[in-house]
Amino acid sequence: MSTEIKTEEKVKVNLQPPSLWKVVFLNDDQTPMEFVIELLTSIFKHKEDVAKDLTLEIHNTGSAVVGVFNYEIAEHKSVESTKLSRLNGFPLQINLERE
């Protein structure tokens, strides 16, 4: 008589890539376009011409997606941008939206 027990492990690995989040700048009447361009080039690493185009889109349509990242990076960039805006006395609003 055998006392050996055989078991089969059935572990299902369900890996999914992290969800992406859009960083959205909202238009206001007080934050200068030059400041927004500076944020887009320094924090979001856009080239100057792309930053200008995004700034015009924000101004003309009321908002624009300035970057798409995983949540931690999107949050970090939006917090950094908001802090710089407040330090300079500007009310720039930034939203995070799940893509």
Biopython code that builds the backbone (N, CA, C, O; Angstrom):
import numpy as np
from Bio.PDB.StructureBuilder import StructureBuilder

atoms = [
    (1, "MET", "N", (0.825, -1.167, 0.000)),
    (1, "MET", "CA", (0.000, 0.000, 0.000)),
    (1, "MET", "C", (0.890, 1.258, 0.000)),
    (1, "MET", "O", (1.803, 1.385, 0.815)),
    (2, "SER", "N", (0.611, 2.150, -0.900)),
    (2, "SER", "CA", (1.425, 3.349, -1.042)),
    (2, "SER", "C", (0.781, 4.500, -0.286)),
    (2, "SER", "O", (-0.431, 4.702, -0.372)),
    (3, "THR", "N", (1.593, 5.263, 0.463)),
    (3, "THR", "CA", (1.080, 6.422, 1.193)),
    (3, "THR", "C", (1.452, 7.728, 0.489)),
    (3, "THR", "O", (1.304, 8.816, 1.045)),
    (4, "GLU", "N", (1.917, 7.598, -0.697)),
    (4, "GLU", "CA", (2.312, 8.780, -1.458)),
    (4, "GLU", "C", (1.072, 9.477, -2.021)),
    (4, "GLU", "O", (0.196, 8.847, -2.615)),
    (5, "ILE", "N", (1.027, 10.771, -1.819)),
    (5, "ILE", "CA", (-0.102, 11.557, -2.304)),
    (5, "ILE", "C", (0.405, 12.458, -3.421)),
    (5, "ILE", "O", (1.409, 13.154, -3.272)),
    (6, "LYS", "N", (-0.284, 12.433, -4.505)),
    (6, "LYS", "CA", (0.091, 13.279, -5.634)),
    (6, "LYS", "C", (-0.875, 14.460, -5.689)),
    (6, "LYS", "O", (-2.091, 14.301, -5.580)),
    (7, "THR", "N", (-0.300, 15.642, -5.862)),
    (7, "THR", "CA", (-1.136, 16.841, -5.984)),
    (7, "THR", "C", (-0.730, 17.597, -7.234)),
    (7, "THR", "O", (0.434, 17.592, -7.634)),
    (8, "GLU", "N", (-1.680, 18.227, -7.822)),
    (8, "GLU", "CA", (-1.419, 19.094, -8.965)),
    (8, "GLU", "C", (-1.754, 20.513, -8.552)),
    (8, "GLU", "O", (-2.862, 20.805, -8.101)),
    (9, "GLU", "N", (-0.785, 21.379, -8.714)),
    (9, "GLU", "CA", (-1.042, 22.777, -8.382)),
    (9, "GLU", "C", (-1.596, 23.481, -9.609)),
    (9, "GLU", "O", (-1.053, 23.390, -10.710)),
    (10, "LYS", "N", (-2.668, 24.168, -9.385)),
    (10, "LYS", "CA", (-3.286, 24.921, -10.477)),
    (10, "LYS", "C", (-3.315, 26.386, -10.072)),
    (10, "LYS", "O", (-4.300, 26.881, -9.524)),
    (11, "VAL", "N", (-2.236, 27.051, -10.348)),
    (11, "VAL", "CA", (-2.131, 28.462, -10.039)),
    (11, "VAL", "C", (-2.254, 29.223, -11.345)),
    (11, "VAL", "O", (-1.480, 29.028, -12.282)),
    (12, "LYS", "N", (-3.226, 30.073, -11.377)),
    (12, "LYS", "CA", (-3.439, 30.863, -12.584)),
    (12, "LYS", "C", (-2.855, 32.258, -12.351)),
    (12, "LYS", "O", (-3.269, 32.977, -11.442)),
    (13, "VAL", "N", (-1.913, 32.612, -13.168)),
    (13, "VAL", "CA", (-1.289, 33.919, -13.067)),
    (13, "VAL", "C", (-2.003, 34.856, -14.034)),
    (13, "VAL", "O", (-2.044, 34.628, -15.243)),
    (14, "ASN", "N", (-2.552, 35.897, -13.470)),
    (14, "ASN", "CA", (-3.305, 36.847, -14.277)),
    (14, "ASN", "C", (-2.613, 38.202, -14.200)),
    (14, "ASN", "O", (-2.998, 39.062, -13.407)),
    (15, "LEU", "N", (-1.610, 38.381, -15.012)),
    (15, "LEU", "CA", (-0.884, 39.640, -15.032)),
    (15, "LEU", "C", (-1.485, 40.568, -16.076)),
    (15, "LEU", "O", (-1.717, 40.187, -17.223)),
    (16, "GLN", "N", (-1.725, 41.778, -15.647)),
    (16, "GLN", "CA", (-2.243, 42.785, -16.568)),
    (16, "GLN", "C", (-1.319, 43.991, -16.506)),
    (16, "GLN", "O", (-0.804, 44.325, -15.439)),
    (17, "PRO", "N", (-1.109, 44.634, -17.617)),
    (17, "PRO", "CA", (-0.288, 45.839, -17.573)),
    (17, "PRO", "C", (-0.992, 46.911, -16.734)),
    (17, "PRO", "O", (-2.221, 46.929, -16.662)),
    (18, "PRO", "N", (-0.233, 47.793, -16.107)),
    (18, "PRO", "CA", (-0.874, 48.828, -15.297)),
    (18, "PRO", "C", (-1.727, 49.743, -16.174)),
    (18, "PRO", "O", (-1.407, 49.995, -17.335)),
    (19, "SER", "N", (-2.804, 50.225, -15.596)),
    (19, "SER", "CA", (-3.659, 51.130, -16.368)),
    (19, "SER", "C", (-2.948, 52.465, -16.555)),
    (19, "SER", "O", (-2.120, 52.867, -15.737)),
    (20, "LEU", "N", (-3.283, 53.130, -17.628)),
    (20, "LEU", "CA", (-2.670, 54.418, -17.945)),
    (20, "LEU", "C", (-3.626, 55.545, -17.583)),
    (20, "LEU", "O", (-4.847, 55.391, -17.620)),
    (21, "TRP", "N", (-3.040, 56.673, -17.234)),
    (21, "TRP", "CA", (-3.807, 57.845, -16.828)),
    (21, "TRP", "C", (-3.390, 59.042, -17.663)),
    (21, "TRP", "O", (-2.210, 59.239, -17.955)),
    (22, "LYS", "N", (-4.387, 59.841, -18.044)),
    (22, "LYS", "CA", (-4.135, 61.057, -18.811)),
    (22, "LYS", "C", (-3.999, 62.227, -17.834)),
    (22, "LYS", "O", (-4.781, 62.358, -16.892)),
    (23, "VAL", "N", (-2.998, 63.069, -18.074)),
    (23, "VAL", "CA", (-2.850, 64.317, -17.334)),
    (23, "VAL", "C", (-3.473, 65.399, -18.206)),
    (23, "VAL", "O", (-3.041, 65.618, -19.338)),
    (24, "VAL", "N", (-4.491, 66.076, -17.673)),
    (24, "VAL", "CA", (-5.251, 67.055, -18.446)),
    (24, "VAL", "C", (-5.099, 68.436, -17.808)),
    (24, "VAL", "O", (-5.435, 68.623, -16.638)),
    (25, "PHE", "N", (-4.598, 69.392, -18.570)),
    (25, "PHE", "CA", (-4.522, 70.785, -18.121)),
    (25, "PHE", "C", (-5.821, 71.473, -18.525)),
    (25, "PHE", "O", (-6.317, 71.291, -19.636)),
    (26, "LEU", "N", (-6.364, 72.270, -17.596)),
    (26, "LEU", "CA", (-7.593, 73.024, -17.857)),
    (26, "LEU", "C", (-7.264, 74.499, -18.040)),
    (26, "LEU", "O", (-6.350, 75.029, -17.407)),
    (27, "ASN", "N", (-8.004, 75.139, -18.896)),
    (27, "ASN", "CA", (-7.784, 76.549, -19.182)),
    (27, "ASN", "C", (-8.303, 77.426, -18.039)),
    (27, "ASN", "O", (-9.314, 77.119, -17.408)),
    (28, "ASP", "N", (-7.592, 78.511, -17.795)),
    (28, "ASP", "CA", (-8.090, 79.559, -16.901)),
    (28, "ASP", "C", (-7.621, 80.900, -17.459)),
    (28, "ASP", "O", (-6.802, 80.942, -18.377)),
    (29, "ASP", "N", (-8.132, 81.977, -16.913)),
    (29, "ASP", "CA", (-7.818, 83.297, -17.450)),
    (29, "ASP", "C", (-6.630, 83.957, -16.766)),
    (29, "ASP", "O", (-6.286, 85.093, -17.093)),
    (30, "GLN", "N", (-5.994, 83.263, -15.816)),
    (30, "GLN", "CA", (-4.937, 83.901, -15.042)),
    (30, "GLN", "C", (-3.545, 83.318, -15.258)),
    (30, "GLN", "O", (-2.551, 84.022, -15.085)),
    (31, "THR", "N", (-3.459, 82.057, -15.629)),
    (31, "THR", "CA", (-2.144, 81.437, -15.828)),
    (31, "THR", "C", (-1.604, 81.817, -17.203)),
    (31, "THR", "O", (-2.235, 81.514, -18.215)),
    (32, "PRO", "N", (-0.450, 82.475, -17.256)),
    (32, "PRO", "CA", (0.103, 82.892, -18.551)),
    (32, "PRO", "C", (0.496, 81.701, -19.426)),
    (32, "PRO", "O", (0.924, 80.659, -18.930)),
    (33, "MET", "N", (0.342, 81.880, -20.717)),
    (33, "MET", "CA", (0.688, 80.821, -21.662)),
    (33, "MET", "C", (2.179, 80.477, -21.581)),
    (33, "MET", "O", (2.561, 79.319, -21.749)),
    (34, "GLU", "N", (3.017, 81.480, -21.324)),
    (34, "GLU", "CA", (4.456, 81.236, -21.218)),
    (34, "GLU", "C", (4.767, 80.308, -20.048)),
    (34, "GLU", "O", (5.666, 79.472, -20.137)),
    (35, "PHE", "N", (4.022, 80.456, -18.949)),
    (35, "PHE", "CA", (4.224, 79.594, -17.786)),
    (35, "PHE", "C", (3.804, 78.158, -18.101)),
    (35, "PHE", "O", (4.491, 77.210, -17.720)),
    (36, "VAL", "N", (2.681, 78.000, -18.793)),
    (36, "VAL", "CA", (2.216, 76.667, -19.177)),
    (36, "VAL", "C", (3.238, 76.003, -20.100)),
    (36, "VAL", "O", (3.534, 74.818, -19.949)),
    (37, "ILE", "N", (3.769, 76.751, -21.041)),
    (37, "ILE", "CA", (4.796, 76.219, -21.950)),
    (37, "ILE", "C", (6.010, 75.767, -21.143)),
    (37, "ILE", "O", (6.579, 74.710, -21.416)),
    (38, "GLU", "N", (6.405, 76.558, -20.159)),
    (38, "GLU", "CA", (7.548, 76.189, -19.314)),
    (38, "GLU", "C", (7.286, 74.889, -18.555)),
    (38, "GLU", "O", (8.173, 74.041, -18.462)),
    (39, "LEU", "N", (6.076, 74.723, -18.010)),
    (39, "LEU", "CA", (5.727, 73.473, -17.329)),
    (39, "LEU", "C", (5.801, 72.287, -18.288)),
    (39, "LEU", "O", (6.332, 71.230, -17.946)),
    (40, "LEU", "N", (5.268, 72.476, -19.478)),
    (40, "LEU", "CA", (5.231, 71.385, -20.447)),
    (40, "LEU", "C", (6.623, 70.985, -20.923)),
    (40, "LEU", "O", (6.865, 69.812, -21.206)),
    (41, "THR", "N", (7.530, 71.935, -21.012)),
    (41, "THR", "CA", (8.892, 71.604, -21.449)),
    (41, "THR", "C", (9.743, 71.075, -20.301)),
    (41, "THR", "O", (10.552, 70.170, -20.506)),
    (42, "SER", "N", (9.579, 71.614, -19.107)),
    (42, "SER", "CA", (10.450, 71.202, -18.003)),
    (42, "SER", "C", (9.965, 69.933, -17.301)),
    (42, "SER", "O", (10.772, 69.047, -17.017)),
    (43, "ILE", "N", (8.691, 69.828, -17.021)),
    (43, "ILE", "CA", (8.168, 68.677, -16.271)),
    (43, "ILE", "C", (7.748, 67.545, -17.195)),
    (43, "ILE", "O", (8.023, 66.379, -16.914)),
    (44, "PHE", "N", (7.087, 67.879, -18.292)),
    (44, "PHE", "CA", (6.565, 66.845, -19.190)),
    (44, "PHE", "C", (7.496, 66.540, -20.358)),
    (44, "PHE", "O", (7.213, 65.654, -21.165)),
    (45, "LYS", "N", (8.609, 67.274, -20.451)),
    (45, "LYS", "CA", (9.668, 67.036, -21.441)),
    (45, "LYS", "C", (9.199, 67.117, -22.892)),
    (45, "LYS", "O", (9.702, 66.408, -23.763)),
    (46, "HIS", "N", (8.217, 68.001, -23.134)),
    (46, "HIS", "CA", (7.792, 68.238, -24.516)),
    (46, "HIS", "C", (8.769, 69.194, -25.184)),
    (46, "HIS", "O", (9.384, 70.026, -24.516)),
    (47, "LYS", "N", (8.911, 69.079, -26.474)),
    (47, "LYS", "CA", (9.699, 70.056, -27.232)),
    (47, "LYS", "C", (8.912, 71.361, -27.267)),
    (47, "LYS", "O", (7.691, 71.368, -27.112)),
    (48, "GLU", "N", (9.618, 72.447, -27.468)),
    (48, "GLU", "CA", (9.004, 73.779, -27.417)),
    (48, "GLU", "C", (7.809, 73.920, -28.368)),
    (48, "GLU", "O", (6.778, 74.468, -27.978)),
    (49, "ASP", "N", (7.934, 73.437, -29.600)),
    (49, "ASP", "CA", (6.837, 73.585, -30.563)),
    (49, "ASP", "C", (5.618, 72.762, -30.155)),
    (49, "ASP", "O", (4.485, 73.205, -30.343)),
    (50, "VAL", "N", (5.836, 71.580, -29.603)),
    (50, "VAL", "CA", (4.716, 70.753, -29.123)),
    (50, "VAL", "C", (4.061, 71.422, -27.925)),
    (50, "VAL", "O", (2.835, 71.433, -27.812)),
    (51, "ALA", "N", (4.869, 71.977, -27.033)),
    (51, "ALA", "CA", (4.344, 72.667, -25.856)),
    (51, "ALA", "C", (3.488, 73.871, -26.266)),
    (51, "ALA", "O", (2.443, 74.126, -25.668)),
    (52, "LYS", "N", (3.928, 74.596, -27.271)),
    (52, "LYS", "CA", (3.143, 75.742, -27.759)),
    (52, "LYS", "C", (1.812, 75.272, -28.348)),
    (52, "LYS", "O", (0.771, 75.876, -28.092)),
    (53, "ASP", "N", (1.847, 74.197, -29.135)),
    (53, "ASP", "CA", (0.616, 73.664, -29.724)),
    (53, "ASP", "C", (-0.360, 73.195, -28.642)),
    (53, "ASP", "O", (-1.560, 73.453, -28.730)),
    (54, "LEU", "N", (0.161, 72.505, -27.620)),
    (54, "LEU", "CA", (-0.707, 72.054, -26.523)),
    (54, "LEU", "C", (-1.297, 73.235, -25.765)),
    (54, "LEU", "O", (-2.467, 73.215, -25.383)),
    (55, "THR", "N", (-0.485, 74.260, -25.550)),
    (55, "THR", "CA", (-0.962, 75.453, -24.836)),
    (55, "THR", "C", (-2.072, 76.144, -25.624)),
    (55, "THR", "O", (-3.056, 76.599, -25.041)),
    (56, "LEU", "N", (-1.921, 76.226, -26.930)),
    (56, "LEU", "CA", (-2.978, 76.811, -27.761)),
    (56, "LEU", "C", (-4.242, 75.953, -27.725)),
    (56, "LEU", "O", (-5.353, 76.482, -27.712)),
    (57, "GLU", "N", (-4.074, 74.638, -27.708)),
    (57, "GLU", "CA", (-5.233, 73.747, -27.604)),
    (57, "GLU", "C", (-5.954, 73.956, -26.271)),
    (57, "GLU", "O", (-7.183, 74.002, -26.229)),
    (58, "ILE", "N", (-5.196, 74.081, -25.189)),
    (58, "ILE", "CA", (-5.794, 74.349, -23.877)),
    (58, "ILE", "C", (-6.567, 75.659, -23.924)),
    (58, "ILE", "O", (-7.699, 75.740, -23.447)),
    (59, "HIS", "N", (-5.948, 76.682, -24.503)),
    (59, "HIS", "CA", (-6.577, 78.004, -24.582)),
    (59, "HIS", "C", (-7.836, 77.998, -25.458)),
    (59, "HIS", "O", (-8.847, 78.598, -25.095)),
    (60, "ASN", "N", (-7.774, 77.328, -26.594)),
    (60, "ASN", "CA", (-8.887, 77.368, -27.549)),
    (60, "ASN", "C", (-10.031, 76.418, -27.210)),
    (60, "ASN", "O", (-11.192, 76.742, -27.458)),
    (61, "THR", "N", (-9.724, 75.254, -26.649)),
    (61, "THR", "CA", (-10.775, 74.263, -26.402)),
    (61, "THR", "C", (-11.136, 74.106, -24.927)),
    (61, "THR", "O", (-12.139, 73.475, -24.596)),
    (62, "GLY", "N", (-10.322, 74.677, -24.045)),
    (62, "GLY", "CA", (-10.630, 74.594, -22.616)),
    (62, "GLY", "C", (-9.831, 73.543, -21.866)),
    (62, "GLY", "O", (-9.755, 73.583, -20.638)),
    (63, "SER", "N", (-9.233, 72.601, -22.590)),
    (63, "SER", "CA", (-8.398, 71.594, -21.938)),
    (63, "SER", "C", (-7.603, 70.836, -22.994)),
    (63, "SER", "O", (-7.902, 70.887, -24.187)),
    (64, "ALA", "N", (-6.576, 70.128, -22.512)),
    (64, "ALA", "CA", (-5.791, 69.275, -23.409)),
    (64, "ALA", "C", (-5.082, 68.214, -22.582)),
    (64, "ALA", "O", (-4.673, 68.449, -21.445)),
    (65, "VAL", "N", (-4.949, 67.042, -23.189)),
    (65, "VAL", "CA", (-4.168, 65.972, -22.575)),
    (65, "VAL", "C", (-2.702, 66.289, -22.845)),
    (65, "VAL", "O", (-2.284, 66.381, -23.999)),
    (66, "VAL", "N", (-1.918, 66.455, -21.772)),
    (66, "VAL", "CA", (-0.510, 66.826, -21.932)),
    (66, "VAL", "C", (0.432, 65.639, -21.744)),
    (66, "VAL", "O", (1.638, 65.754, -21.966)),
    (67, "GLY", "N", (-0.130, 64.493, -21.331)),
    (67, "GLY", "CA", (0.691, 63.300, -21.181)),
    (67, "GLY", "C", (-0.136, 62.115, -20.723)),
    (67, "GLY", "O", (-1.196, 62.283, -20.122)),
    (68, "VAL", "N", (0.352, 60.916, -21.008)),
    (68, "VAL", "CA", (-0.302, 59.678, -20.584)),
    (68, "VAL", "C", (0.768, 58.807, -19.925)),
    (68, "VAL", "O", (1.792, 58.490, -20.530)),
    (69, "PHE", "N", (0.506, 58.425, -18.663)),
    (69, "PHE", "CA", (1.495, 57.722, -17.865)),
    (69, "PHE", "C", (0.806, 56.698, -16.977)),
    (69, "PHE", "O", (-0.422, 56.664, -16.893)),
    (70, "ASN", "N", (1.616, 55.845, -16.301)),
    (70, "ASN", "CA", (1.008, 55.029, -15.260)),
    (70, "ASN", "C", (0.629, 55.975, -14.116)),
    (70, "ASN", "O", (1.079, 57.121, -14.079)),
    (71, "TYR", "N", (-0.190, 55.499, -13.196)),
    (71, "TYR", "CA", (-0.789, 56.404, -12.209)),
    (71, "TYR", "C", (0.248, 57.155, -11.380)),
    (71, "TYR", "O", (0.119, 58.363, -11.180)),
    (72, "GLU", "N", (1.266, 56.463, -10.900)),
    (72, "GLU", "CA", (2.240, 57.107, -10.016)),
    (72, "GLU", "C", (2.968, 58.255, -10.710)),
    (72, "GLU", "O", (3.173, 59.313, -10.115)),
    (73, "ILE", "N", (3.352, 58.051, -11.948)),
    (73, "ILE", "CA", (4.055, 59.108, -12.680)),
    (73, "ILE", "C", (3.103, 60.254, -13.008)),
    (73, "ILE", "O", (3.473, 61.421, -12.878)),
    (74, "ALA", "N", (1.884, 59.934, -13.431)),
    (74, "ALA", "CA", (0.897, 60.978, -13.738)),
    (74, "ALA", "C", (0.616, 61.822, -12.495)),
    (74, "ALA", "O", (0.545, 63.049, -12.574)),
    (75, "GLU", "N", (0.458, 61.167, -11.364)),
    (75, "GLU", "CA", (0.194, 61.895, -10.119)),
    (75, "GLU", "C", (1.381, 62.774, -9.737)),
    (75, "GLU", "O", (1.206, 63.930, -9.352)),
    (76, "HIS", "N", (2.577, 62.227, -9.844)),
    (76, "HIS", "CA", (3.780, 62.987, -9.489)),
    (76, "HIS", "C", (3.924, 64.239, -10.356)),
    (76, "HIS", "O", (4.192, 65.326, -9.844)),
    (77, "LYS", "N", (3.748, 64.082, -11.655)),
    (77, "LYS", "CA", (3.885, 65.224, -12.564)),
    (77, "LYS", "C", (2.789, 66.265, -12.332)),
    (77, "LYS", "O", (3.050, 67.465, -12.417)),
    (78, "SER", "N", (1.574, 65.817, -12.040)),
    (78, "SER", "CA", (0.498, 66.775, -11.798)),
    (78, "SER", "C", (0.699, 67.509, -10.472)),
    (78, "SER", "O", (0.428, 68.707, -10.386)),
    (79, "VAL", "N", (1.167, 66.811, -9.443)),
    (79, "VAL", "CA", (1.431, 67.466, -8.148)),
    (79, "VAL", "C", (2.575, 68.466, -8.294)),
    (79, "VAL", "O", (2.496, 69.581, -7.779)),
    (80, "GLU", "N", (3.632, 68.070, -8.991)),
    (80, "GLU", "CA", (4.768, 68.970, -9.208)),
    (80, "GLU", "C", (4.336, 70.224, -9.975)),
    (80, "GLU", "O", (4.748, 71.334, -9.635)),
    (81, "SER", "N", (3.510, 70.047, -11.003)),
    (81, "SER", "CA", (3.021, 71.186, -11.789)),
    (81, "SER", "C", (2.131, 72.092, -10.952)),
    (81, "SER", "O", (2.219, 73.317, -11.038)),
    (82, "THR", "N", (1.272, 71.479, -10.142)),
    (82, "THR", "CA", (0.373, 72.269, -9.289)),
    (82, "THR", "C", (1.171, 73.064, -8.265)),
    (82, "THR", "O", (0.879, 74.238, -8.036)),
    (83, "LYS", "N", (2.169, 72.449, -7.648)),
    (83, "LYS", "CA", (2.995, 73.161, -6.657)),
    (83, "LYS", "C", (3.713, 74.349, -7.284)),
    (83, "LYS", "O", (3.729, 75.440, -6.713)),
    (84, "LEU", "N", (4.307, 74.140, -8.457)),
    (84, "LEU", "CA", (4.980, 75.249, -9.136)),
    (84, "LEU", "C", (4.003, 76.363, -9.495)),
    (84, "LEU", "O", (4.329, 77.546, -9.391)),
    (85, "SER", "N", (2.805, 75.974, -9.917)),
    (85, "SER", "CA", (1.785, 76.972, -10.256)),
    (85, "SER", "C", (1.423, 77.807, -9.039)),
    (85, "SER", "O", (1.356, 79.034, -9.117)),
    (86, "ARG", "N", (1.190, 77.142, -7.917)),
    (86, "ARG", "CA", (0.797, 77.864, -6.701)),
    (86, "ARG", "C", (1.931, 78.748, -6.184)),
    (86, "ARG", "O", (1.693, 79.866, -5.726)),
    (87, "LEU", "N", (3.170, 78.244, -6.258)),
    (87, "LEU", "CA", (4.320, 79.040, -5.825)),
    (87, "LEU", "C", (4.448, 80.330, -6.637)),
    (87, "LEU", "O", (4.935, 81.345, -6.140)),
    (88, "ASN", "N", (4.005, 80.272, -7.886)),
    (88, "ASN", "CA", (4.058, 81.449, -8.759)),
    (88, "ASN", "C", (2.753, 82.235, -8.771)),
    (88, "ASN", "O", (2.616, 83.204, -9.517)),
    (89, "GLY", "N", (1.793, 81.819, -7.946)),
    (89, "GLY", "CA", (0.540, 82.557, -7.812)),
    (89, "GLY", "C", (-0.491, 82.288, -8.890)),
    (89, "GLY", "O", (-1.362, 83.125, -9.128)),
    (90, "PHE", "N", (-0.414, 81.139, -9.550)),
    (90, "PHE", "CA", (-1.349, 80.826, -10.629)),
    (90, "PHE", "C", (-2.304, 79.707, -10.220)),
    (90, "PHE", "O", (-1.909, 78.774, -9.520)),
    (91, "PRO", "N", (-3.565, 79.800, -10.658)),
    (91, "PRO", "CA", (-4.580, 78.802, -10.266)),
    (91, "PRO", "C", (-4.742, 77.642, -11.244)),
    (91, "PRO", "O", (-5.832, 77.077, -11.338)),
    (92, "LEU", "N", (-3.697, 77.274, -11.969)),
    (92, "LEU", "CA", (-3.793, 76.214, -12.969)),
    (92, "LEU", "C", (-4.415, 74.959, -12.367)),
    (92, "LEU", "O", (-3.992, 74.493, -11.309)),
    (93, "GLN", "N", (-5.417, 74.419, -13.045)),
    (93, "GLN", "CA", (-6.080, 73.193, -12.604)),
    (93, "GLN", "C", (-5.644, 72.041, -13.489)),
    (93, "GLN", "O", (-5.541, 72.172, -14.709)),
    (94, "ILE", "N", (-5.389, 70.899, -12.840)),
    (94, "ILE", "CA", (-4.933, 69.713, -13.553)),
    (94, "ILE", "C", (-5.767, 68.528, -13.098)),
    (94, "ILE", "O", (-5.946, 68.309, -11.900)),
    (95, "ASN", "N", (-6.277, 67.765, -14.058)),
    (95, "ASN", "CA", (-7.068, 66.563, -13.753)),
    (95, "ASN", "C", (-6.313, 65.326, -14.215)),
    (95, "ASN", "O", (-5.520, 65.369, -15.155)),
    (96, "LEU", "N", (-6.587, 64.215, -13.518)),
    (96, "LEU", "CA", (-6.110, 62.903, -13.951)),
    (96, "LEU", "C", (-7.334, 62.106, -14.374)),
    (96, "LEU", "O", (-8.329, 62.054, -13.650)),
    (97, "GLU", "N", (-7.262, 61.485, -15.548)),
    (97, "GLU", "CA", (-8.380, 60.674, -16.050)),
    (97, "GLU", "C", (-7.835, 59.331, -16.514)),
    (97, "GLU", "O", (-6.818, 59.255, -17.204)),
    (98, "ARG", "N", (-8.534, 58.279, -16.118)),
    (98, "ARG", "CA", (-8.127, 56.940, -16.560)),
    (98, "ARG", "C", (-8.327, 56.835, -18.063)),
    (98, "ARG", "O", (-9.357, 57.247, -18.597)),
    (99, "GLU", "N", (-7.336, 56.282, -18.730)),
    (99, "GLU", "CA", (-7.445, 56.152, -20.202)),
    (99, "GLU", "C", (-8.317, 54.973, -20.554)),
    (99, "GLU", "O", (-8.532, 54.695, -21.734)),
]
sb = StructureBuilder()
sb.init_structure("model")
sb.init_model(0)
sb.init_chain("A")
sb.init_seg("    ")
for serial, (resi, resn, name, xyz) in enumerate(atoms, 1):
    if name == "N":
        sb.init_residue(resn, " ", resi, " ")
    sb.init_atom(name, np.array(xyz, "f"), 0.0, 1.0, " ", f" {name:<3s}", serial, name[0])
structure = sb.get_structure()
